[in-house]
Amino acid sequence: MRTQHSSAVLYTAFALLLLTLVACGGGSSSPGGTQNQGITIAPFPSQLGAGANWQFTASVTGAPGSSGVNWSVNPSTGGTIDPSGLYIAPTSGTFPLAVTITAVSQASLSSTSSATISVTQKDPVGNAQGTSIPCPTFGGGLPNAGSTCYQVNTSCEGVADLSAYLKVNQPTGTSIGTVLFGTGTGGSALYDNDPPDFFDGSTNGGLAVVQSVLNAGFTTVQVTFGAPFNDQTPNGWLTGPGGPRRAACRYATVAQWVYQNIHGSSPTAPLCATGNSGGSAAIAYALTDYGMDSIFSMVEQTSGPPMSRLDQGCAPPSSSVCQTRQFTCNSGDPVQNLSSCYAAGDADIIDLTYAQPLCRNAVNGQPPPTGLFLSDSILGGPQRTFPKTRVHVLLGGRDNSAAMEQGLAWVGALTGTASSQSCVSDAPHPIPSAADGAAAIAADIQTMCKLQ
């Protein structure tokens, strides 16, 4: 009889233990992933900038009947998350802000898992490792003699690692500052060797700009994410998936590396940058989302930035979402009717950063992911001021692309910032390809690249 009683006690204790384990709730978080009661939240970043986005995913195991989850955000001011798990951080509030994302199994409400993210004012800059490499041989640019080249490997959260390549030239005598040069789309060409964009017949406009700035006493740093060093990354910094805002971390990380390793973090000389079209957008993202206004004294943005408002660009041309304006380049020039909406080719460039043709689909009339597009827009986050950075936008009178209206929207939204715009009447979208366009870029840099 004593043996039977002891067995019953042990059985009861074991059953109670099982019930306790099954009913246990709560959650834990880790940047490497979270698991609780059969729910696993895929790896997520520990930090996001204000207004940024992250696609959360969760897997459910051991739950009969459903593998889906319901998402929630705490606190209520901590942003939004849709049924698919797309989280968009708040654009206003007190930062840093700790936000908890919770996934609840649709099959068992007691099965939950949570993730905690710190929302900060700016997106985190990535990591970079740079090494000196031989300069490639090509015709038409600054000679290799006197040039130093580098490979800078960048690593940013949420996008694949990518290498950038630099061609650096030092002026005769003491340098009076450092200037970065970037080309269009994903910046996968050197500024002094960008055929056909910067070539106009026999004239290499990109080379003319770099040579003029170098002769004026500046250190020139040309940035390429591909050719002529590497032909495996034709999309450059726009290589997705991840979205353009997150992909722009690569450029910001390179700029930070240049500031520290080429410019020597000098507080007594200016660091400036210029870029055309997509190169202009990379600079704008670096300023607004990655805090590069702390190192840039002046930026010369040409033909853009074309990604100021993706939610207005990725829309059918006939849509009321499109912003329009009339623009006259210079007195006596014809009036241009500008639209913020992208042509199909422009949409395809945006889609280089996404896993699906989201922008092209939206241009063709499919319902757009408006919240995602706004989050990934240069002007989609909190309003920022750049008291240490002078911003100048240069446009072309022969450019009828959306980059014109989007560029005007960018410069018009700047407050608390020394900003200005000008226009070259006969310049097309690739402004350096026009001789007077190249001359205007060089003159602007030489005049305005100063400590603010």
C-alpha positions in Angstrom: 0.0 0.0 0.0 2.8 2.5 0.8 4.4 1.7 -2.7 1.1 2.5 -4.5 0.7 5.8 -2.5 4.2 6.9 -3.4 3.6 6.2 -7.1 0.4 8.3 -7.1 2.2 11.2 -5.5 5.0 11.1 -8.0 2.6 10.9 -10.9 0.6 13.9 -9.6 3.8 15.9 -9.2 4.9 15.1 -12.7 1.6 16.0 -14.2 1.6 19.4 -12.4 5.1 20.0 -13.7 3.9 19.4 -17.3 1.0 21.6 -16.9 3.2 24.4 -15.5 5.6 24.1 -18.5 2.7 24.2 -21.1 1.0 27.2 -19.5 4.1 29.2 -19.0 3.9 32.6 -20.8 6.0 35.7 -21.3 8.8 36.4 -23.8 12.4 37.4 -24.1 14.3 39.4 -26.7 17.7 39.3 -28.4 19.1 41.0 -31.5 20.0 37.5 -32.6 16.4 36.2 -32.5 13.7 35.4 -30.0 11.9 32.1 -29.1 9.1 31.3 -26.6 6.4 28.7 -26.6 7.1 27.6 -30.2 7.3 31.1 -31.7 10.6 32.3 -33.2 11.0 35.9 -34.4 13.7 36.0 -37.1 16.8 38.1 -36.4 16.2 41.8 -36.1 18.4 44.9 -35.4 18.8 46.2 -32.0 18.5 49.8 -33.3 16.4 51.6 -35.9 16.3 55.3 -36.8 13.2 57.4 -36.4 10.8 56.7 -39.3 12.7 53.6 -40.5 11.1 50.3 -41.2 11.8 46.6 -40.6 10.0 43.5 -41.9 9.5 41.2 -38.9 8.8 37.5 -39.5 7.9 34.8 -37.1 7.6 31.0 -37.3 5.3 28.9 -35.2 6.0 25.3 -34.3 3.9 22.9 -32.3 0.6 24.9 -32.8 -2.1 22.9 -34.6 -4.4 24.5 -37.1 -2.5 27.8 -37.8 1.0 29.0 -38.3 0.0 32.7 -38.3 0.7 35.4 -35.7 -0.9 38.6 -34.7 1.5 41.6 -34.1 1.4 44.4 -31.7 3.6 47.4 -30.6 4.2 48.7 -27.1 4.1 51.6 -26.2 1.3 52.9 -28.4 3.6 55.8 -29.5 6.2 53.3 -30.6 5.2 53.2 -34.2 3.0 50.8 -36.2 3.1 47.2 -37.4 0.8 45.8 -40.1 -0.6 42.2 -40.2 2.4 41.1 -42.4 4.9 42.2 -39.7 6.1 45.4 -41.4 7.1 47.7 -38.6 7.5 51.5 -39.1 9.2 53.4 -36.3 7.7 56.7 -35.1 9.0 60.0 -36.6 8.5 62.1 -33.5 8.8 61.7 -29.8 11.6 61.4 -27.3 14.5 59.3 -28.5 16.0 56.8 -27.7 12.7 55.0 -27.3 12.5 51.3 -26.3 9.8 49.6 -28.3 8.6 46.0 -27.8 7.2 44.1 -30.8 5.0 41.1 -29.8 3.9 38.1 -31.9 0.9 36.1 -30.6 0.1 32.7 -32.1 -3.3 32.8 -33.8 -3.8 29.1 -32.7 -2.9 29.6 -29.1 -3.1 33.1 -27.5 -1.0 31.9 -24.6 1.9 31.4 -27.0 3.8 34.7 -27.5 7.3 36.0 -28.3 8.6 39.5 -28.1 11.4 41.6 -29.5 12.8 44.9 -28.2 14.2 47.6 -30.5 15.7 50.9 -29.5 14.4 53.7 -31.8 17.0 56.5 -32.1 17.0 59.8 -33.8 19.3 58.5 -36.6 20.0 55.2 -38.3 23.2 53.6 -37.2 26.2 53.9 -39.6 27.7 50.6 -40.6 31.2 49.2 -40.2 34.0 49.7 -42.7 37.4 48.1 -43.4 39.7 49.8 -46.0 42.9 48.6 -47.6 45.1 50.1 -50.3 44.8 48.4 -53.7 46.3 48.9 -57.2 44.4 51.4 -59.3 42.9 49.9 -62.5 44.1 50.9 -65.9 41.6 52.7 -68.1 41.6 55.6 -70.5 40.1 59.0 -70.1 40.5 59.7 -66.4 43.1 61.1 -64.1 46.4 59.2 -64.6 47.3 56.5 -62.2 50.5 58.2 -61.4 49.7 60.3 -58.4 46.5 58.4 -57.6 45.9 56.1 -54.6 43.1 53.5 -54.7 41.4 51.8 -51.8 38.8 49.0 -51.3 36.4 49.8 -48.5 34.3 46.8 -47.4 31.1 48.0 -45.8 28.7 46.1 -43.5 25.3 47.5 -42.7 22.3 46.1 -40.9 19.6 44.6 -43.1 21.5 44.7 -46.4 24.3 42.5 -47.9 27.9 43.5 -47.3 29.3 45.5 -50.3 32.6 46.9 -51.3 33.2 50.4 -52.4 36.3 51.6 -54.3 38.1 54.9 -54.0 40.4 56.8 -56.3 42.2 59.5 -54.3 44.3 62.3 -55.7 46.2 64.8 -53.6 46.8 68.4 -54.8 50.1 70.1 -55.1 50.9 71.7 -51.7 48.8 71.5 -48.6 45.2 70.4 -49.2 42.6 72.9 -48.4 39.8 70.3 -48.0 38.4 67.0 -49.3 35.7 66.4 -51.8 33.8 63.2 -52.5 32.5 62.5 -56.0 29.6 60.1 -56.9 27.9 59.1 -60.1 24.3 58.3 -60.9 22.0 55.3 -60.2 23.9 53.1 -57.8 27.2 54.9 -58.2 28.9 52.0 -60.0 31.4 54.1 -62.0 34.1 56.6 -61.3 33.3 60.3 -61.8 36.2 60.7 -64.2 35.3 57.6 -66.1 31.5 57.4 -66.5 30.7 56.8 -70.2 28.2 57.5 -71.6 26.6 59.7 -68.9 29.4 62.3 -68.4 30.8 62.2 -71.9 29.6 64.6 -74.5 31.3 63.7 -77.7 35.0 64.0 -77.1 34.6 65.9 -73.8 34.8 64.1 -70.5 32.8 66.3 -68.2 33.4 64.3 -65.1 37.2 64.4 -65.6 36.9 68.2 -66.1 35.1 68.6 -62.8 37.5 66.5 -60.8 40.6 68.0 -62.4 39.4 71.6 -61.7 38.7 70.9 -58.1 42.0 69.1 -57.7 43.8 72.1 -59.3 42.1 74.4 -56.8 43.9 72.7 -54.0 41.4 70.0 -52.8 41.9 66.4 -52.2 39.6 64.5 -54.5 38.0 61.2 -53.6 36.0 59.4 -56.3 33.7 56.8 -55.0 32.5 53.8 -57.0 30.6 50.7 -55.9 31.7 48.8 -59.1 33.5 49.7 -62.3 36.3 49.9 -63.2 37.4 47.9 -60.2 34.6 45.3 -60.2 32.0 44.4 -62.8 30.0 42.1 -60.5 28.0 44.9 -58.7 26.3 46.9 -61.6 23.6 48.2 -59.2 26.1 49.6 -56.8 24.9 50.9 -53.4 21.3 50.3 -54.6 21.8 46.5 -54.6 18.9 45.1 -52.7 16.9 43.8 -51.0 16.5 46.2 -48.0 15.0 49.4 -49.5 16.9 52.5 -50.6 17.1 54.1 -47.1 18.8 51.1 -45.6 21.0 50.6 -48.8 22.2 54.2 -48.4 24.0 53.2 -45.2 26.7 51.9 -47.5 27.5 55.4 -48.8 27.2 57.0 -45.4 29.6 54.4 -44.0 32.1 55.1 -46.8 31.8 58.8 -46.2 32.6 58.2 -42.5 35.6 56.1 -43.4 36.9 58.9 -45.8 36.4 61.5 -43.1 38.5 59.5 -40.6 41.2 58.0 -42.9 41.6 60.3 -45.8 40.5 63.6 -44.4 42.1 62.8 -41.0 39.0 63.9 -39.1 40.3 67.4 -39.5 38.2 70.1 -37.8 40.0 72.9 -39.6 39.3 71.9 -43.3 36.0 71.2 -45.0 34.8 67.8 -46.2 32.4 68.2 -49.1 30.5 65.9 -51.5 28.9 66.0 -54.9 26.8 63.4 -56.7 24.5 63.3 -59.7 21.0 61.8 -59.6 21.3 58.6 -57.5 24.5 60.0 -56.2 22.6 63.0 -55.0 20.2 60.8 -53.3 23.0 58.9 -51.5 24.2 62.2 -50.1 20.7 63.3 -49.0 20.1 60.0 -47.2 23.5 60.3 -45.5 22.5 63.7 -44.2 18.9 63.1 -43.1 19.1 59.5 -41.8 22.8 58.8 -40.9 23.9 62.0 -39.3 26.6 62.9 -41.9 25.7 66.6 -41.5 28.2 66.3 -38.6 31.1 65.8 -41.1 29.9 67.4 -44.4 30.6 71.1 -44.7 28.9 71.5 -48.1 27.2 69.3 -50.6 26.6 69.9 -54.3 23.6 67.8 -55.4 23.0 67.7 -59.1 19.8 66.4 -60.8 18.1 65.5 -57.6 17.8 63.9 -55.2 15.2 61.9 -57.1 14.1 59.9 -54.0 12.8 62.7 -51.9 9.3 61.2 -51.9 9.0 57.7 -53.1 5.3 57.6 -52.2 4.8 60.5 -54.7 7.1 59.0 -57.3 5.8 55.4 -57.3 2.4 56.3 -58.6 0.6 56.2 -62.0 1.4 59.4 -63.9 -2.3 60.3 -64.0 -2.6 59.9 -60.2 -3.6 62.8 -57.9 -0.7 61.7 -55.8 1.7 63.1 -58.3 3.0 66.6 -57.4 3.3 69.0 -60.3 4.8 72.4 -60.7 5.9 74.8 -63.5 9.6 75.7 -63.5 11.7 78.0 -65.5 15.4 77.2 -65.4 16.6 80.8 -66.1 15.0 84.0 -67.3 14.0 83.6 -71.0 14.0 79.8 -70.9 10.8 77.8 -71.7 8.5 76.8 -68.9 8.9 73.2 -67.9 5.9 71.2 -66.5 7.4 69.0 -63.9 6.0 66.0 -62.1 7.1 64.0 -59.1 6.0 60.7 -60.6 8.5 58.3 -62.1 8.7 56.9 -65.6 8.9 53.2 -65.8 12.7 53.2 -66.1 13.0 55.3 -63.0 10.7 52.9 -61.1 13.0 50.1 -62.1 15.9 51.9 -60.5 14.0 52.2 -57.2 13.1 48.5 -57.4 16.8 47.5 -57.5 16.6 47.9 -53.7 13.5 45.7 -53.2 12.9 42.0 -53.5 9.8 42.6 -55.7 9.0 45.3 -58.3 7.0 47.4 -55.8 7.5 50.7 -57.5 7.0 49.5 -61.1 3.7 47.7 -59.9 2.6 51.0 -58.3 3.3 53.0 -61.4 1.2 50.5 -63.3 -1.7 51.0 -61.0 -1.4 48.4 -58.3 -2.1 49.5 -54.7 1.2 50.8 -53.4 2.7 50.1 -50.0 2.4 53.8 -49.1 3.8 53.5 -45.6 6.9 51.6 -46.8 7.5 54.1 -49.6 7.2 57.1 -47.2 9.4 55.4 -44.7 12.1 54.9 -47.4 11.8 58.4 -48.7 14.5 61.0 -48.0 11.8 63.3 -46.7 9.8 60.6 -44.9 11.4 60.9 -41.5 11.6 63.6 -38.9 12.4 67.1 -40.1 16.1 67.7 -39.7 18.2 70.8 -39.9 21.9 71.0 -41.0 23.5 74.1 -39.5 27.0 72.8 -40.2 26.2 71.8 -43.8 25.6 74.1 -46.8 23.3 72.4 -49.4 23.2 73.5 -53.0 21.1 71.8 -55.7 22.0 72.2 -59.3 19.4 71.3 -62.0 19.5 71.1 -65.8 17.1 72.9 -68.1 16.9 70.0 -70.5 15.9 67.5 -67.7 12.2 66.7 -67.7 12.6 63.7 -65.3 11.0 63.4 -61.9 14.4 64.2 -60.4 13.7 67.9 -61.1 10.5 68.1 -59.0 11.8 65.8 -56.4 15.0 67.9 -56.1 13.0 71.1 -55.7 10.9 69.4 -53.1 14.1 68.5 -51.2 15.6 71.9 -51.2 12.3 73.5 -50.4 11.9 71.4 -47.3 15.2 72.4 -45.8 14.9 74.6 -42.7 17.6 75.9 -40.4 20.1 75.1 -43.2 22.0 77.3 -45.6 20.5 76.1 -48.9 20.3 77.3 -52.5 19.6 76.2 -56.0 20.6 77.1 -59.5 20.0 75.8 -63.0 22.1 75.3 -66.2 19.9 76.0 -69.2 21.4 73.5 -71.7 22.3 70.7 -69.3 20.5 67.3 -69.5 20.0 65.0 -66.5 23.7 64.0 -66.4 24.8 67.6 -65.8 28.6 67.1 -66.1 28.1 66.1 -69.8 27.4 69.7 -70.7 30.6 71.8 -70.6 28.9 74.7 -68.8 27.3 72.2 -66.4 30.7 70.7 -65.5 32.1 74.2 -65.1 29.2 75.2 -62.8 29.7 72.2 -60.5 33.4 72.9 -60.2 32.8 76.6 -59.5 30.1 75.9 -56.9 32.5 73.5 -55.0 35.4 75.9 -55.1 33.2 78.8 -53.9 31.0 77.1 -51.3 33.2 74.2 -49.9 34.0 75.9 -46.7 33.5 75.3 -43.0 30.1 76.6 -42.0 
